[in-house]
Amino acid sequence: MKKILILSVVALAACSQDYSKYDSIFEGCERIETTEFHLVYKCPAEQEWAQQVKQLQPNGKFRAGGYLNLSELYADKEHVYAEVSFDDPGMCKENFTIRTMIAEPIEGGENWAFVGCR
């Protein structure tokens, strides 16, 4: 029984991914959701990159909504929310995109985030 428990812990540790390379992209931000499909970051709205992205036209949406209430996130004017979406082949040289919420997410709406590369 002890061996099975130890093997389970070792297997879980082997499956866990190191997200520090993504965290370093969002310095000064807090990761608020982690799934196998995406990471979501809560960032201060006054950061320079956030101000620049907010000036762009939305061209997509978050890929994996997770368990977050997107309308509540948009209502938070002190922060900008960004998603690192994994396995987005063909868009960027990396295998992920960065999707930043810049407009109010509307049910069924396609364009409320700016989708870009690192």
C-alpha positions as CSV (number, residue, x, y, z in Angstrom):
1,M,0.0,0.0,0.0
2,K,2.8,2.4,0.9
3,K,4.5,1.7,-2.5
4,I,1.3,2.5,-4.4
5,L,1.0,5.8,-2.5
6,I,4.6,6.7,-3.2
7,L,4.3,5.8,-6.9
8,S,1.2,8.0,-7.1
9,V,3.0,11.0,-5.6
10,V,5.9,10.5,-8.0
11,A,3.6,10.2,-11.0
12,L,1.8,13.4,-10.0
13,A,5.1,15.2,-9.6
14,A,6.2,14.0,-13.1
15,C,3.0,15.3,-14.7
16,S,3.1,18.7,-13.1
17,Q,4.3,21.4,-15.5
18,D,6.7,24.2,-14.6
19,Y,4.8,27.4,-15.4
20,S,7.6,29.8,-14.2
21,K,8.5,30.7,-17.8
22,Y,4.9,32.0,-18.3
23,D,4.9,33.7,-14.9
24,S,8.0,35.6,-15.9
25,I,6.1,37.1,-18.9
26,F,3.6,38.6,-16.5
27,E,5.9,40.2,-13.9
28,G,3.9,42.0,-11.2
29,C,0.8,40.0,-12.0
30,E,-1.0,37.2,-10.1
31,R,-1.9,33.9,-11.7
32,I,-5.5,33.3,-10.7
33,E,-6.3,30.1,-12.7
34,T,-4.2,27.2,-13.8
35,T,-5.5,24.3,-16.0
36,E,-4.0,22.0,-18.5
37,F,-5.4,24.3,-21.2
38,H,-4.5,27.7,-19.9
39,L,-3.2,30.1,-17.3
40,V,-5.1,33.3,-16.4
41,Y,-3.3,36.3,-14.9
42,K,-4.6,39.3,-13.0
43,C,-2.4,42.4,-13.8
44,P,-2.5,46.0,-12.7
45,A,-4.2,48.0,-15.4
46,E,-1.5,50.8,-15.1
47,Q,1.3,48.5,-16.5
48,E,2.6,50.0,-19.8
49,W,2.0,46.8,-21.8
50,A,-1.6,46.6,-20.6
51,Q,-2.2,50.3,-21.6
52,Q,-0.8,49.5,-25.1
53,V,-2.9,46.4,-25.6
54,K,-6.1,48.2,-24.4
55,Q,-5.7,50.6,-27.4
56,L,-5.9,47.7,-29.9
57,Q,-9.0,46.2,-31.5
58,P,-10.3,43.0,-30.1
59,N,-9.7,40.1,-32.5
60,G,-10.7,37.0,-30.5
61,K,-11.6,35.8,-27.0
62,F,-10.2,33.6,-24.3
63,R,-9.9,30.0,-25.5
64,A,-10.7,28.2,-22.3
65,G,-13.1,30.1,-20.0
66,G,-12.4,27.9,-17.0
67,Y,-14.3,28.7,-13.8
68,L,-13.9,32.4,-13.9
69,N,-16.8,34.9,-14.2
70,L,-15.6,36.9,-17.2
71,S,-18.2,39.7,-16.7
72,E,-16.8,40.2,-13.1
73,L,-13.3,40.3,-14.4
74,Y,-14.2,43.0,-17.0
75,A,-15.9,45.1,-14.4
76,D,-12.7,45.2,-12.4
77,K,-11.2,48.4,-13.8
78,E,-8.1,48.3,-11.6
79,H,-6.8,45.1,-13.4
80,V,-6.4,43.6,-16.8
81,Y,-6.8,39.9,-17.3
82,A,-4.7,37.9,-19.7
83,E,-4.8,34.2,-20.7
84,V,-1.9,32.1,-21.8
85,S,-3.6,29.6,-24.0
86,F,-1.7,26.4,-24.7
87,D,-1.6,24.3,-27.9
88,D,-2.5,27.1,-30.3
89,P,-0.6,25.8,-33.3
90,G,0.1,28.0,-36.3
91,M,-0.5,31.4,-34.7
92,C,2.8,32.1,-33.0
93,K,6.3,30.6,-33.1
94,E,5.7,29.4,-29.6
95,N,2.9,26.9,-29.0
96,F,0.8,29.3,-27.1
97,T,-1.0,32.6,-27.5
98,I,-1.6,35.5,-25.1
99,R,-5.2,36.6,-25.0
100,T,-5.9,39.9,-23.2
101,M,-9.4,41.0,-22.2
102,I,-10.0,44.5,-23.6
103,A,-13.7,44.7,-24.2
104,E,-16.8,43.4,-22.4
105,P,-17.2,39.7,-23.0
106,I,-20.7,39.1,-24.4
107,E,-22.3,35.7,-24.4
108,G,-21.6,34.2,-27.8
109,G,-19.5,37.2,-28.8
110,E,-16.4,36.4,-30.7
111,N,-14.3,39.6,-30.3
112,W,-13.6,40.9,-26.8
113,A,-9.9,40.0,-26.3
114,F,-6.8,40.8,-28.2
115,V,-5.0,37.7,-29.3
116,G,-1.2,38.0,-29.9
117,C,2.1,36.3,-29.5
118,R,4.8,36.9,-26.9
